[in-house]
């Protein structure tokens, strides 16, 4: 659709991406990460990229692991 230097070069893609609704995408609509990732990249949805969720899934897993570790540390500190 464009880039940060040149700006938007394809207005039709801009409109299509802005009105993207991941809840109608078969892969997205039942996904537990949908409320957080907002469907990911609209271009990948449009092109039906199969592994488009791998990045988000890994980032969320790492985030959750770090969050749980943080709670465990806090709980341990409060016990003493």
BELSULSUL-V727256 format. One line per field, one symbol per residue. ss: DSSP state (@ for helix, = for strand, . for the rest). phi: phi as a letter, one per 20 degrees, with the letter a starting at -180 (. if undefined). A space follows every 10 residues. Layout:
ss: ???
phi: ???
This chain:
ss: .==...==.. @@@@@@@@.. .@@@.@@@@. ...@@@@... .@@@@@.... ...@@@@@@@ @@@@@@@@@@ @@@@@@@@@.
phi: .qbfeenedc fffgffffeg cffefgfegd ffegfeemnm fgfffgelff efeggfffff ffffffffff fffffffffe
